[in-house]
Amino acid sequence: MNRRPFCVALTGGIAAGKSLVAARFAQLGVPVLDTDAIARELTTVGGAALPAIAAAFGSTYLTPEGALDRAAMRALVFADSAARRRLEAILHPMILAVVRERLARAQAAYVLLVVPLLAETWGDYRPLVDRVLVVDCDPAQQIKRLIARDGIDADLAQRMLAAQAGRTERLALADDVIDNRGTVTALSAAVDRLHALYLQLSAAAPPLSRSG
């Protein structure tokens, strides 16, 4: 019977530190599937999601080269919840299909699956996930990091944060939590400890069917 690897879902609020955590797991040799990266693949020039996005939103939200205009779309969806839901309805099923296919082909003790909107899409991802890791930090730190990272104003940063599930919802799913209010060194040490745990768990637990 075909099997898929043990799957750890990584989630957290925007600018909580998911990328740093995922990068450390990758340094340790863990395959990383990132749903945001898959979304970018689907919306770059020639991406499979672009025809549906253009039909739903118009060519105004495409660049002259034919890719998604991310800045324009971000401004729209974080000001208009109905538009955000329309975009998610296009992208999420496509992303999930890619995740299923790549997870089925992965050859590793375990795979890290990065899903920023895991709490919002838990029903879709639950059959694929064996354990949930949440990266957590104070919302005020998220706002500060988001403004610095994306060069946006505080109002948009607040709207982006408010559009996601809250900390309570994410933490309710967590098997493991990394508190990212400290240093990068502390974060890396936490990842290293969890990597050892996940290797043990993946060796002990029978993997689920790829069709599951």
PyMOL commands that set and color helices and strands:
alter all, ss='L'
color gray80, all
select helices_A, chain A and resi 18-27+35-43+50-57+59-61+70-77+81-105+122-128+139-150+154-162+167-173+184-204
alter helices_A, ss='H'
color red, helices_A
select strands_A, chain A and resi 6-12+32-34+110-114+131-136+176-179
alter strands_A, ss='S'
color yellow, strands_A
deselect
rebuild
show_as cartoon
